[in-house]
Amino acid sequence: MFCHCFITLNGLNYRGRLQCKPECDSNCENGYCAEPEKCLCNPGYELHPEIKNKCVPVCTNGCGHGNCIAPDTCECNYGYQLKDKTCQPICNEPCVNATCVAPDKCECYLGYKENENNICQPYCSNGCINGICTSPENCTCNDGWYKDEEICKPYCDFDCGGGTCEAPNSCVCNPNFTKAENLTCVPHCSQGCANGICVSPENCVCNKGWAKNDDLNVCVPHCEVECGGGICASPNVCECYAGYIMSANGTCIPDCPQGCPHGQCVQPGNCSCENGWYKNETHDECRPICDNNCINSICVAPNTCECLSNYTKDENYLCIPYCSSGCPNGTCFNPEVCECNDGWQKDENGICAPKCNRPCGNGKCIEPDVCECFPGYKININDKKHSDGLCIPECKGCNGTCIAPNKCVCERPLKAVNVTEDGQKCDCSDFCIIGQRICRYTACVFNHNYYDYTTDRLHDMVENTNISTITKEVGTDGMTTDNILEEKSGSSFDSDTLHRSQRNFQ
């Protein structure tokens, strides 16, 4: 607020612009004069409720046992300390189960009570007899005691029977009961209970295997089976008379010292045979009866024959000779003696092997008159007599003489050369692969440098001479006769002629 004032200074009149401020009679401590005689406090301060125009600091949480000396700043009294922005009492000894309510003064929690040592302990109103109060109104029983409706009662590991458990594992017996060795209380029978049990005062029940004799009022042994030739001496145990023995079921039966196989001892020393058996008086034994004669066998049971050694039963239950080998391709006509079927004969091991009237040579006889050739050999289909047998060597693409599997030789003046399937000559002496050509066939050609001793003349042929024709085809057995060749110069053999000769060898 600004005012226009007239001021006289040193005899002169001035007119100027001055600011007018409110006045308060007393100083606004920790505040400022907002209006005449009215103070407003600085932030964190408030007017004193009794002293006019005095601002005092404010502590939001209150200082409790202390003074607020600045905004939210407390100065605690002696015995108190600032904690969580308020003054709280100090207890030099920790308050267990209690709260520090004044300097060095603890107040117990609810359910706890201070003892003579000023320590707060849990409180149980019933006193926890035979136990310990571990939390308010909660008892933990001592060893040998258990809680029953908040009361600690004694526990016995065994049933007291006719008594009461008065302390851990300690029974007090009722009247007419007595303490047994196992410390339980059992009923008392003044007369005793031989071979029985006293189940209640003056009341006996016989043990298992014993029965009460009403006449004598004692327990006597009981046998569930009839003892027969003996007496019941103890529960289910018979004692036999002379001439009798104990059977498997515990009864006494007559004794036959020699035994009664397949019979029954009906009296001491006297047997009676079963059906299908007869008594041999000489040997005093029961022997089986077989209605039919047991051929190659013996009668071992009624109408049951057992084959002799090296004999066995066939499908008709007749005993026939046995051969361990089974006599394949033959018949067992005596124990371990086989007789071969037609077309078969015994080998050096006595086994029936197939017989081939013509020798197989390089093969084996697999069935009567049937040969199986070894690899590299084949059957002589022309059936011509061959010194090596029916199986002869096989050579592919040979127009000479096949002397061994895939080994072809030529007769002079011819020589063997390797050729391809289409008749191309190869520069190798055995099976080989040249580029895309496979050399696996043999052809017989004239030797270009052959000396004929019969004419004493040297034949000089062209090296590239090729087969043009074969006027006489080679036989299927690999043998050739009178190969007449026509020379023809060129780069390859006549393929048609070569193929035709090759087909004769395949």
The 8 nearest C-alpha neighbors of each residue, nearest first, counted from 0:
[[1, 19, 18, 2, 20, 17, 21, 3],
 [0, 2, 18, 17, 19, 16, 3, 20],
 [3, 1, 17, 4, 16, 18, 19, 0],
 [4, 2, 16, 15, 17, 5, 1, 14],
 [3, 5, 15, 14, 2, 6, 16, 17],
 [6, 4, 14, 13, 7, 12, 15, 3],
 [5, 7, 13, 12, 8, 4, 14, 15],
 [8, 6, 12, 11, 13, 10, 9, 5],
 [7, 9, 11, 10, 6, 12, 13, 5],
 [10, 8, 11, 7, 12, 6, 13, 5],
 [11, 9, 8, 7, 12, 13, 6, 5],
 [10, 12, 7, 8, 9, 13, 6, 14],
 [11, 13, 7, 6, 8, 10, 14, 5],
 [14, 12, 6, 5, 7, 15, 11, 8],
 [13, 15, 5, 4, 6, 12, 3, 16],
 [14, 16, 4, 3, 13, 17, 5, 6],
 [17, 15, 3, 2, 4, 1, 18, 14],
 [16, 18, 2, 1, 15, 19, 3, 4],
 [19, 17, 1, 0, 2, 20, 16, 3],
 [18, 20, 1, 0, 17, 2, 21, 22],
 [21, 19, 22, 18, 0, 34, 35, 32],
 [22, 20, 35, 34, 32, 33, 23, 19],
 [23, 21, 35, 36, 20, 24, 32, 34],
 [22, 24, 36, 35, 25, 32, 37, 26],
 [25, 23, 36, 22, 26, 35, 27, 52],
 [26, 24, 23, 27, 52, 36, 51, 28],
 [25, 27, 28, 24, 23, 52, 53, 32],
 [26, 28, 30, 31, 52, 38, 53, 32],
 [27, 29, 53, 30, 54, 26, 52, 31],
 [30, 28, 54, 41, 40, 27, 55, 44],
 [31, 29, 40, 41, 27, 28, 39, 54],
 [30, 32, 27, 38, 39, 33, 40, 29],
 [33, 31, 38, 34, 37, 23, 27, 39],
 [32, 34, 38, 37, 31, 39, 21, 35],
 [35, 33, 37, 21, 32, 36, 38, 22],
 [34, 36, 21, 22, 23, 37, 33, 32],
 [35, 37, 23, 34, 22, 24, 38, 32],
 [36, 38, 34, 35, 32, 33, 23, 39],
 [39, 37, 32, 52, 31, 33, 27, 30],
 [38, 40, 30, 31, 33, 32, 37, 41],
 [41, 39, 30, 54, 44, 45, 29, 31],
 [40, 42, 30, 44, 29, 43, 39, 31],
 [43, 41, 44, 40, 45, 70, 30, 56],
 [44, 42, 70, 57, 56, 41, 45, 71],
 [45, 43, 56, 55, 57, 42, 40, 41],
 [44, 46, 54, 55, 40, 56, 47, 57],
 [47, 45, 54, 53, 48, 55, 40, 52],
 [46, 48, 50, 53, 49, 54, 55, 45],
 [47, 49, 46, 50, 51, 45, 53, 54],
 [50, 48, 47, 51, 46, 53, 52, 54],
 [51, 49, 47, 53, 48, 52, 46, 54],
 [52, 50, 53, 49, 47, 46, 48, 25],
 [51, 53, 27, 38, 50, 54, 46, 25],
 [54, 52, 28, 47, 51, 46, 50, 27],
 [55, 53, 46, 45, 29, 47, 40, 28],
 [54, 56, 44, 45, 47, 46, 53, 57],
 [57, 55, 44, 70, 69, 43, 67, 68],
 [56, 58, 70, 44, 43, 71, 59, 45],
 [59, 71, 57, 61, 70, 60, 67, 72],
 [58, 60, 61, 71, 57, 70, 62, 84],
 [61, 59, 58, 85, 62, 84, 71, 63],
 [62, 60, 58, 59, 63, 85, 67, 84],
 [61, 63, 85, 65, 86, 73, 64, 66],
 [64, 62, 65, 86, 61, 85, 87, 66],
 [63, 65, 86, 76, 62, 75, 79, 87],
 [66, 64, 75, 76, 62, 74, 63, 86],
 [67, 65, 74, 73, 68, 62, 75, 64],
 [66, 68, 73, 72, 69, 58, 74, 62],
 [69, 67, 73, 72, 66, 56, 74, 70],
 [68, 70, 72, 56, 67, 71, 57, 73],
 [69, 71, 56, 43, 57, 72, 58, 44],
 [72, 70, 58, 59, 57, 69, 73, 67],
 [73, 71, 69, 70, 67, 68, 58, 74],
 [74, 72, 67, 66, 62, 68, 75, 65],
 [73, 75, 66, 65, 67, 68, 76, 72],
 [76, 74, 65, 86, 79, 80, 64, 73],
 [75, 77, 65, 79, 64, 78, 74, 66],
 [76, 78, 79, 75, 80, 65, 102, 64],
 [79, 77, 102, 89, 88, 76, 80, 101],
 [80, 78, 88, 87, 89, 77, 76, 75],
 [81, 79, 86, 87, 75, 82, 88, 89],
 [80, 82, 86, 85, 84, 87, 75, 83],
 [83, 81, 84, 85, 86, 80, 87, 79],
 [82, 84, 85, 81, 86, 87, 60, 80],
 [85, 83, 82, 81, 60, 86, 73, 62],
 [86, 84, 62, 81, 82, 83, 87, 61],
 [87, 85, 81, 80, 62, 75, 64, 63],
 [86, 88, 79, 80, 81, 85, 82, 89],
 [89, 87, 79, 102, 101, 78, 100, 80],
 [88, 90, 102, 79, 78, 103, 91, 80],
 [91, 89, 103, 92, 102, 99, 93, 104],
 [90, 92, 103, 89, 93, 102, 94, 104],
 [91, 93, 90, 94, 103, 89, 95, 105],
 [94, 92, 95, 90, 91, 99, 105, 97],
 [93, 95, 97, 105, 98, 99, 96, 92],
 [94, 96, 97, 93, 119, 118, 98, 107],
 [97, 95, 119, 108, 107, 94, 120, 111],
 [98, 96, 107, 108, 94, 95, 106, 105],
 [97, 99, 106, 105, 100, 94, 107, 108],
 [98, 100, 105, 104, 101, 90, 106, 94],
 [99, 101, 105, 98, 104, 106, 88, 102],
 [102, 100, 88, 104, 99, 103, 89, 105],
 [101, 103, 89, 88, 78, 90, 104, 79],
 [104, 102, 90, 91, 101, 89, 105, 92],
 [103, 105, 101, 102, 99, 100, 90, 106],
 [106, 104, 99, 98, 94, 100, 97, 107],
 [105, 107, 98, 97, 99, 100, 108, 104],
 [108, 106, 97, 119, 111, 96, 112, 98],
 [109, 107, 97, 111, 96, 110, 106, 98],
 [108, 110, 111, 107, 112, 135, 97, 121],
 [111, 109, 135, 122, 121, 108, 112, 136],
 [112, 110, 121, 122, 120, 108, 109, 119],
 [113, 111, 119, 120, 122, 107, 121, 114],
 [112, 114, 119, 118, 117, 120, 107, 115],
 [115, 113, 117, 116, 118, 112, 119, 120],
 [114, 116, 117, 113, 118, 119, 112, 120],
 [115, 117, 114, 118, 113, 119, 120, 112],
 [116, 118, 114, 113, 115, 119, 105, 112],
 [119, 117, 113, 116, 114, 120, 95, 115],
 [118, 120, 113, 112, 107, 111, 96, 95],
 [119, 121, 111, 112, 118, 113, 122, 114],
 [122, 120, 111, 135, 134, 110, 132, 133],
 [121, 123, 135, 111, 110, 112, 136, 120],
 [124, 122, 136, 125, 126, 135, 132, 137],
 [123, 125, 126, 122, 136, 127, 135, 137],
 [126, 124, 123, 127, 128, 136, 150, 149],
 [125, 127, 124, 123, 128, 132, 122, 131],
 [128, 126, 130, 138, 125, 131, 132, 129],
 [127, 129, 130, 126, 151, 150, 131, 125],
 [130, 128, 141, 151, 140, 127, 131, 144],
 [129, 131, 140, 141, 127, 128, 139, 138],
 [130, 132, 139, 138, 127, 133, 140, 141],
 [133, 131, 138, 134, 137, 123, 127, 139],
 [132, 134, 138, 131, 137, 139, 121, 135],
 [135, 133, 121, 137, 132, 136, 122, 138],
 [134, 136, 121, 110, 122, 137, 123, 111],
 [135, 137, 123, 122, 134, 124, 138, 132],
 [138, 136, 134, 135, 132, 133, 123, 139],
 [139, 137, 132, 131, 127, 133, 130, 140],
 [138, 140, 131, 130, 132, 133, 141, 137],
 [141, 139, 130, 144, 151, 145, 129, 138],
 [140, 142, 130, 144, 129, 143, 139, 131],
 [143, 141, 144, 140, 145, 167, 130, 154],
 [144, 142, 167, 154, 153, 141, 145, 155],
 [143, 145, 153, 154, 152, 142, 141, 140],
 [144, 146, 151, 152, 140, 153, 154, 147],
 [147, 145, 151, 150, 149, 152, 140, 148],
 [146, 148, 150, 149, 151, 145, 152, 144],
 [149, 147, 150, 146, 151, 152, 145, 138],
 [148, 150, 147, 146, 151, 138, 137, 127],
 [149, 151, 147, 146, 148, 152, 127, 128],
 [152, 150, 146, 145, 140, 144, 129, 147],
 [151, 153, 144, 145, 146, 150, 154, 147],
 [154, 152, 144, 166, 167, 143, 165, 145],
 [153, 155, 167, 144, 143, 168, 145, 156],
 [156, 154, 168, 157, 167, 164, 169, 153],
 [155, 157, 168, 154, 158, 167, 159, 143],
 [158, 156, 155, 159, 183, 168, 182, 181],
 [159, 157, 160, 183, 155, 156, 184, 164],
 [158, 160, 183, 162, 184, 170, 163, 161],
 [161, 159, 184, 158, 162, 183, 185, 163],
 [162, 160, 184, 173, 172, 185, 159, 176],
 [161, 163, 172, 173, 159, 171, 160, 184],
 [164, 162, 171, 170, 165, 159, 172, 161],
 [163, 165, 170, 166, 169, 155, 159, 171],
 [166, 164, 170, 163, 169, 153, 171, 167],
 [165, 167, 153, 169, 164, 168, 154, 170],
 [166, 168, 143, 153, 154, 155, 169, 144],
 [169, 167, 155, 156, 166, 154, 170, 164],
 [168, 170, 166, 167, 164, 165, 155, 171],
 [171, 169, 164, 163, 159, 165, 162, 172],
 [170, 172, 163, 162, 164, 165, 173, 169],
 [173, 171, 162, 184, 176, 161, 170, 177],
 [172, 174, 162, 176, 161, 175, 171, 163],
 [173, 175, 176, 172, 177, 161, 162, 186],
 [176, 174, 187, 200, 186, 173, 177, 172],
 [177, 175, 186, 187, 185, 174, 173, 184],
 [176, 178, 184, 185, 172, 187, 186, 179],
 [177, 179, 184, 183, 182, 185, 172, 180],
 [178, 180, 182, 181, 183, 184, 177, 185],
 [181, 179, 182, 178, 183, 184, 177, 185],
 [180, 182, 179, 183, 178, 157, 184, 159],
 [183, 181, 179, 180, 178, 184, 170, 169],
 [184, 182, 159, 178, 179, 181, 160, 185],
 [183, 185, 178, 161, 160, 177, 172, 159],
 [184, 186, 176, 177, 161, 178, 160, 179],
 [187, 185, 176, 200, 199, 175, 197, 198],
 [186, 188, 200, 176, 175, 177, 189, 201],
 [189, 187, 201, 191, 200, 190, 197, 202],
 [188, 190, 191, 187, 201, 200, 192, 202],
 [191, 189, 188, 192, 201, 187, 193, 203],
 [190, 192, 188, 189, 193, 197, 203, 187],
 [193, 191, 195, 196, 203, 197, 194, 190],
 [192, 194, 195, 191, 218, 217, 196, 205],
 [195, 193, 206, 218, 205, 192, 209, 196],
 [196, 194, 205, 206, 192, 204, 193, 203],
 [197, 195, 204, 203, 192, 198, 205, 206],
 [196, 198, 203, 202, 199, 188, 192, 186],
 [199, 197, 196, 203, 202, 186, 204, 200],
 [198, 200, 186, 202, 197, 201, 187, 203],
 [199, 201, 186, 187, 202, 188, 175, 198],
 [200, 202, 188, 199, 187, 189, 203, 197],
 [203, 201, 199, 200, 197, 198, 188, 204],
 [204, 202, 197, 196, 192, 198, 195, 205],
 [203, 205, 196, 195, 197, 206, 198, 202],
 [206, 195, 204, 209, 218, 210, 194, 196],
 [205, 207, 195, 209, 194, 208, 204, 196],
 [208, 206, 209, 205, 234, 210, 195, 221],
 [209, 207, 234, 221, 220, 206, 235, 210],
 [208, 210, 220, 221, 219, 207, 206, 205],
 [209, 211, 218, 219, 205, 221, 220, 212],
 [212, 210, 218, 217, 213, 216, 219, 205],
 [213, 211, 216, 217, 215, 214, 218, 210],
 [212, 214, 216, 215, 211, 217, 218, 210],
 [213, 215, 212, 216, 217, 211, 218, 219],
 [214, 216, 217, 212, 213, 211, 218, 219],
 [215, 217, 213, 212, 214, 211, 218, 219],
 [218, 216, 212, 215, 211, 219, 213, 193],
 [217, 219, 211, 210, 209, 205, 212, 194],
 [218, 220, 209, 210, 211, 217, 212, 221],
 [221, 219, 209, 234, 233, 208, 210, 232],
 [220, 222, 234, 209, 208, 210, 235, 223],
 [223, 221, 235, 224, 234, 231, 236, 220],
 [222, 224, 235, 221, 225, 234, 208, 226],
 [225, 223, 222, 226, 250, 235, 249, 248],
 [224, 226, 227, 250, 223, 222, 251, 231],
 [225, 227, 250, 229, 251, 237, 230, 224],
 [228, 226, 251, 225, 229, 250, 252, 230],
 [227, 229, 251, 240, 239, 226, 252, 243],
 [228, 230, 239, 240, 238, 226, 227, 251],
 [229, 231, 238, 237, 226, 232, 239, 228],
 [232, 230, 237, 233, 236, 222, 238, 226],
 [231, 233, 237, 238, 230, 236, 220, 234],
 [234, 232, 220, 236, 231, 235, 221, 237],
 [233, 235, 208, 220, 221, 236, 222, 209],
 [236, 234, 222, 223, 233, 221, 237, 208],
 [237, 235, 233, 234, 231, 232, 222, 238],
 [238, 236, 231, 230, 232, 226, 229, 239],
 [237, 239, 229, 230, 232, 231, 236, 240],
 [240, 238, 229, 251, 228, 243, 244, 237],
 [239, 241, 229, 243, 228, 242, 238, 251],
 [240, 242, 243, 239, 244, 228, 229, 254],
 [243, 241, 267, 254, 253, 240, 244, 268],
 [242, 244, 253, 254, 252, 241, 240, 239],
 [245, 243, 251, 252, 254, 239, 253, 246],
 [244, 246, 251, 250, 249, 252, 247, 239],
 [247, 245, 249, 250, 248, 251, 252, 244],
 [246, 248, 249, 245, 250, 251, 252, 244],
 [249, 247, 246, 250, 224, 245, 251, 226],
 [250, 248, 246, 247, 245, 237, 251, 236],
 [249, 251, 226, 246, 245, 248, 227, 225],
 [250, 252, 245, 228, 227, 244, 226, 239],
 [253, 251, 243, 244, 246, 228, 245, 254],
 [254, 252, 243, 267, 266, 242, 264, 244],
 [253, 255, 267, 243, 242, 244, 268, 256],
 [256, 254, 268, 258, 257, 267, 264, 269],
 [257, 255, 258, 254, 268, 267, 259, 269],
 [258, 256, 255, 259, 268, 283, 284, 254],
 [257, 259, 255, 256, 260, 264, 254, 270],
 [258, 260, 262, 263, 270, 261, 264, 257],
 [259, 261, 262, 258, 285, 284, 263, 272],
 [262, 260, 273, 272, 285, 259, 263, 276],
 [261, 263, 272, 273, 259, 271, 260, 270],
 [264, 262, 271, 270, 259, 265, 272, 261],
 [263, 265, 270, 269, 266, 255, 259, 271],
 [264, 266, 263, 270, 269, 253, 271, 267],
 [267, 265, 269, 253, 264, 268, 254, 270],
 [266, 268, 253, 254, 242, 255, 269, 243],
 [267, 269, 255, 266, 254, 256, 270, 264],
 [268, 270, 266, 267, 264, 265, 255, 271],
 [271, 269, 264, 263, 265, 259, 262, 272],
 [270, 272, 263, 262, 264, 265, 273, 269],
 [273, 271, 262, 285, 276, 261, 277, 263],
 [272, 274, 262, 276, 261, 275, 271, 263],
 [275, 273, 276, 272, 277, 301, 262, 261],
 [276, 274, 301, 288, 287, 273, 277, 300],
 [277, 275, 287, 286, 274, 288, 273, 285],
 [276, 278, 285, 286, 272, 279, 287, 275],
 [279, 277, 285, 284, 280, 272, 286, 283],
 [280, 278, 284, 283, 281, 282, 285, 277],
 [279, 281, 283, 282, 278, 284, 285, 277],
 [282, 280, 279, 283, 284, 278, 285, 286],
 [281, 283, 284, 280, 279, 278, 285, 286],
 [282, 284, 280, 279, 281, 278, 285, 257],
 [283, 285, 279, 282, 278, 286, 280, 259],
 [286, 284, 278, 277, 272, 276, 279, 261],
 [285, 287, 276, 277, 278, 284, 279, 288],
 [288, 286, 276, 301, 300, 275, 299, 277],
 [287, 289, 301, 275, 276, 302, 290, 286],
 [290, 288, 302, 301, 291, 298, 287, 303],
 [289, 291, 302, 288, 292, 301, 293, 303],
 [292, 290, 289, 293, 302, 294, 288, 304],
 [291, 293, 294, 290, 289, 298, 304, 297],
 [292, 294, 296, 297, 304, 291, 295, 298],
 [295, 293, 296, 292, 318, 297, 317, 306],
 [296, 294, 307, 318, 306, 293, 297, 310],
 [297, 295, 306, 307, 293, 305, 294, 304],
 [296, 298, 305, 304, 293, 299, 306, 307],
 [297, 299, 304, 303, 300, 289, 305, 293],
 [298, 300, 304, 303, 297, 305, 287, 301],
 [301, 299, 303, 287, 298, 302, 288, 304],
 [300, 302, 287, 288, 275, 303, 289, 276],
 [303, 301, 289, 290, 300, 288, 304, 298],
 [304, 302, 300, 301, 298, 299, 289, 305],
 [305, 303, 298, 297, 293, 296, 299, 306],
 [304, 306, 296, 297, 299, 298, 307, 303],
 [307, 305, 296, 310, 318, 311, 295, 304],
 [308, 306, 296, 310, 295, 309, 305, 297],
 [307, 309, 310, 306, 311, 296, 321, 334],
 [310, 308, 321, 334, 320, 307, 311, 322],
 [311, 309, 320, 321, 319, 308, 307, 306],
 [310, 312, 318, 319, 321, 306, 320, 313],
 [311, 313, 318, 316, 317, 319, 314, 310],
 [314, 312, 316, 315, 317, 318, 311, 319],
 [313, 315, 316, 312, 317, 318, 311, 319],
 [314, 316, 313, 317, 312, 318, 319, 311],
 [315, 317, 312, 313, 314, 318, 311, 304],
 [318, 316, 312, 315, 313, 319, 314, 311],
 [317, 319, 312, 311, 306, 310, 295, 313],
 [318, 320, 310, 311, 312, 317, 321, 313],
 [321, 319, 310, 334, 333, 332, 309, 311],
 [322, 320, 310, 334, 309, 311, 335, 323],
 [321, 323, 335, 325, 324, 334, 331, 336],
 [322, 324, 325, 321, 335, 326, 334, 309],
 [325, 323, 326, 322, 327, 335, 350, 337],
 [324, 326, 323, 322, 327, 331, 321, 330],
 [327, 325, 329, 324, 337, 330, 331, 328],
 [326, 328, 329, 325, 351, 324, 330, 350],
 [329, 327, 340, 351, 339, 326, 343, 330],
 [328, 330, 339, 340, 326, 338, 327, 337],
 [329, 331, 338, 337, 326, 332, 339, 328],
 [332, 330, 337, 333, 336, 322, 326, 338],
 [331, 333, 330, 337, 320, 336, 338, 334],
 [334, 332, 336, 320, 331, 335, 337, 321],
 [333, 335, 320, 321, 336, 309, 322, 310],
 [334, 336, 322, 333, 321, 323, 337, 331],
 [337, 335, 333, 334, 331, 332, 322, 338],
 [338, 336, 331, 330, 326, 332, 329, 339],
 [337, 339, 330, 329, 331, 340, 332, 336],
 [340, 338, 329, 351, 343, 344, 328, 330],
 [339, 341, 329, 343, 328, 342, 338, 330],
 [342, 340, 343, 339, 344, 367, 329, 328],
 [341, 343, 367, 354, 353, 340, 344, 368],
 [344, 342, 353, 354, 352, 341, 340, 339],
 [345, 343, 351, 352, 339, 354, 353, 346],
 [344, 346, 351, 349, 350, 352, 347, 339],
 [347, 345, 349, 348, 350, 352, 351, 344],
 [346, 348, 349, 345, 350, 351, 352, 344],
 [349, 347, 346, 350, 345, 351, 352, 344],
 [348, 350, 345, 346, 347, 351, 337, 344],
 [351, 349, 345, 348, 346, 352, 326, 347],
 [352, 350, 345, 344, 339, 343, 328, 346],
 [351, 353, 343, 344, 345, 350, 346, 354],
 [354, 352, 343, 367, 366, 365, 364, 342],
 [353, 355, 367, 343, 342, 368, 344, 356],
 [356, 354, 368, 357, 367, 364, 358, 369],
 [357, 355, 368, 354, 358, 367, 359, 342],
 [356, 358, 355, 359, 388, 389, 368, 354],
 [359, 357, 388, 360, 355, 356, 389, 387],
 [360, 358, 389, 388, 362, 370, 390, 363],
 [359, 361, 388, 387, 362, 358, 390, 389],
 [362, 360, 390, 373, 372, 359, 376, 391],
 [363, 361, 372, 373, 359, 371, 360, 390],
 [362, 364, 371, 370, 359, 365, 372, 361],
 [363, 365, 370, 369, 366, 355, 353, 371],
 [366, 364, 370, 369, 353, 363, 371, 367],
 [367, 365, 353, 369, 364, 368, 354, 370],
 [366, 368, 353, 354, 342, 355, 369, 343],
 [369, 367, 355, 366, 356, 354, 370, 364],
 [370, 368, 366, 367, 364, 365, 355, 371],
 [371, 369, 364, 363, 359, 365, 372, 362],
 [372, 370, 363, 362, 364, 365, 373, 369],
 [373, 371, 362, 390, 376, 377, 361, 370],
 [372, 374, 362, 376, 361, 375, 371, 363],
 [375, 373, 376, 372, 377, 404, 362, 361],
 [376, 374, 404, 393, 392, 373, 377, 405],
 [377, 375, 392, 393, 391, 374, 373, 372],
 [378, 376, 390, 391, 372, 393, 392, 379],
 [377, 379, 390, 380, 389, 391, 372, 376],
 [378, 380, 381, 389, 382, 390, 391, 476],
 [381, 379, 382, 378, 476, 475, 383, 377],
 [380, 382, 383, 379, 476, 475, 378, 384],
 [381, 383, 380, 379, 384, 389, 385, 378],
 [384, 382, 381, 385, 379, 380, 389, 476],
 [383, 385, 382, 386, 388, 389, 381, 379],
 [386, 384, 388, 387, 383, 389, 391, 379],
 [385, 387, 388, 384, 360, 389, 358, 391],
 [388, 386, 360, 385, 389, 391, 390, 361],
 [389, 387, 360, 359, 358, 385, 390, 386],
 [388, 390, 359, 379, 378, 360, 391, 358],
 [391, 389, 378, 377, 361, 388, 372, 360],
 [390, 392, 376, 377, 379, 378, 389, 393],
 [393, 391, 376, 404, 403, 375, 377, 401],
 [394, 392, 376, 404, 375, 377, 405, 391],
 [395, 393, 405, 404, 401, 397, 406, 396],
 [396, 394, 397, 504, 505, 440, 405, 393],
 [395, 397, 440, 501, 441, 504, 394, 398],
 [396, 398, 441, 399, 395, 394, 407, 442],
 [399, 397, 442, 473, 500, 443, 396, 400],
 [398, 400, 409, 397, 408, 479, 443, 407],
 [399, 401, 478, 408, 477, 407, 402, 409],
 [402, 400, 407, 477, 403, 406, 394, 392],
 [401, 403, 406, 400, 407, 392, 404, 408],
 [402, 404, 392, 406, 401, 405, 393, 407],
 [405, 403, 375, 392, 393, 406, 394, 376],
 [404, 406, 394, 403, 393, 407, 395, 401],
 [407, 405, 403, 404, 401, 402, 394, 408],
 [408, 406, 401, 400, 397, 399, 402, 405],
 [407, 409, 400, 399, 415, 401, 406, 410],
 [410, 408, 399, 414, 413, 415, 443, 400],
 [411, 409, 413, 412, 408, 414, 399, 400],
 [412, 410, 413, 409, 414, 446, 445, 449],
 [411, 413, 445, 446, 410, 449, 414, 451],
 [414, 412, 445, 411, 444, 446, 410, 443],
 [413, 415, 443, 444, 409, 446, 445, 416],
 [414, 416, 443, 442, 409, 441, 408, 444],
 [415, 417, 442, 441, 443, 418, 414, 428],
 [418, 416, 441, 425, 440, 438, 424, 428],
 [417, 419, 424, 425, 440, 423, 438, 422],
 [420, 418, 438, 423, 422, 421, 437, 440],
 [419, 421, 422, 418, 440, 438, 423, 498],
 [420, 422, 419, 494, 423, 498, 497, 418],
 [423, 421, 494, 492, 419, 420, 418, 491],
 [424, 422, 419, 491, 418, 421, 492, 425],
 [423, 425, 418, 417, 422, 491, 419, 426],
 [426, 424, 418, 417, 427, 438, 423, 419],
 [425, 427, 424, 428, 417, 416, 433, 418],
 [428, 426, 425, 429, 417, 431, 430, 416],
 [427, 429, 417, 416, 426, 430, 425, 431],
 [430, 428, 427, 431, 417, 439, 438, 416],
 [431, 429, 439, 438, 428, 432, 427, 417],
 [430, 432, 438, 429, 437, 433, 427, 439],
 [431, 433, 437, 436, 438, 434, 435, 430],
 [434, 432, 436, 435, 437, 431, 438, 425],
 [433, 435, 436, 432, 437, 431, 438, 425],
 [434, 436, 433, 437, 432, 438, 419, 431],
 [437, 435, 433, 434, 432, 438, 419, 423],
 [436, 438, 432, 419, 439, 431, 433, 435],
 [439, 437, 419, 431, 418, 430, 432, 440],
 [438, 440, 430, 437, 419, 418, 417, 441],
 [441, 439, 396, 418, 417, 438, 419, 395],
 [440, 442, 417, 397, 396, 416, 418, 415],
 [443, 441, 416, 415, 398, 397, 444, 417],
 [442, 444, 415, 414, 413, 409, 399, 398],
 [445, 443, 413, 414, 446, 442, 415, 466],
 [446, 444, 413, 412, 447, 414, 443, 464],
 [445, 447, 413, 448, 449, 414, 412, 444],
 [448, 460, 446, 459, 462, 461, 445, 449],
 [447, 449, 459, 446, 458, 460, 450, 457],
 [448, 450, 458, 446, 457, 447, 412, 451],
 [451, 449, 457, 456, 458, 452, 448, 455],
 [452, 450, 456, 453, 455, 454, 457, 449],
 [451, 453, 455, 454, 450, 456, 457, 449],
 [454, 452, 451, 455, 456, 450, 457, 449],
 [453, 455, 456, 452, 451, 450, 457, 458],
 [456, 454, 452, 451, 453, 457, 450, 458],
 [455, 457, 454, 451, 450, 458, 452, 453],
 [458, 456, 450, 449, 451, 459, 455, 448],
 [459, 457, 449, 448, 450, 460, 456, 447],
 [460, 458, 448, 447, 457, 461, 449, 446],
 [461, 459, 447, 458, 462, 448, 446, 464],
 [460, 462, 464, 463, 447, 459, 488, 448],
 [463, 461, 464, 447, 460, 446, 448, 465],
 [462, 464, 461, 465, 488, 489, 490, 491],
 [463, 465, 488, 461, 462, 486, 487, 466],
 [466, 464, 492, 487, 463, 467, 486, 491],
 [465, 467, 492, 468, 493, 484, 486, 444],
 [468, 466, 493, 485, 465, 487, 492, 496],
 [469, 467, 496, 466, 470, 484, 485, 493],
 [468, 470, 471, 484, 483, 472, 496, 482],
 [471, 469, 483, 468, 472, 482, 484, 481],
 [470, 472, 469, 482, 473, 481, 483, 480],
 [473, 471, 500, 469, 474, 470, 503, 479],
 [472, 474, 479, 398, 503, 500, 478, 475],
 [475, 473, 476, 478, 477, 479, 472, 503],
 [474, 476, 477, 503, 504, 473, 478, 381],
 [475, 477, 474, 478, 379, 381, 391, 380],
 [478, 476, 401, 400, 475, 474, 504, 479],
 [477, 479, 400, 476, 474, 473, 399, 480],
 [480, 478, 473, 399, 474, 400, 477, 481],
 [479, 481, 482, 478, 473, 471, 474, 472],
 [482, 480, 483, 479, 471, 470, 484, 472],
 [481, 483, 480, 471, 484, 469, 479, 470],
 [484, 482, 481, 470, 469, 485, 471, 468],
 [485, 483, 469, 468, 482, 486, 466, 467],
 [484, 486, 467, 468, 487, 466, 483, 469],
 [487, 485, 464, 465, 484, 466, 467, 488],
 [486, 488, 465, 464, 467, 489, 485, 466],
 [487, 489, 464, 463, 465, 486, 490, 461],
 [488, 490, 491, 487, 463, 465, 464, 492],
 [491, 489, 463, 492, 488, 423, 465, 424],
 [492, 490, 423, 489, 422, 465, 424, 493],
 [491, 493, 465, 422, 466, 494, 423, 467],
 [492, 494, 467, 496, 495, 466, 497, 491],
 [495, 493, 497, 422, 496, 421, 492, 498],
 [496, 494, 498, 497, 493, 499, 421, 422],
 [495, 497, 499, 494, 468, 493, 498, 500],
 [498, 496, 494, 500, 499, 495, 501, 493],
 [499, 497, 501, 495, 500, 496, 494, 502],
 [498, 500, 496, 502, 497, 501, 495, 503],
 [501, 499, 497, 503, 498, 502, 398, 472],
 [502, 500, 396, 498, 503, 504, 499, 497],
 [501, 503, 505, 499, 504, 500, 498, 396],
 [502, 504, 501, 500, 475, 505, 473, 474],
 [505, 503, 501, 502, 396, 395, 475, 397],
 [504, 502, 395, 503, 501, 396, 394, 475]]
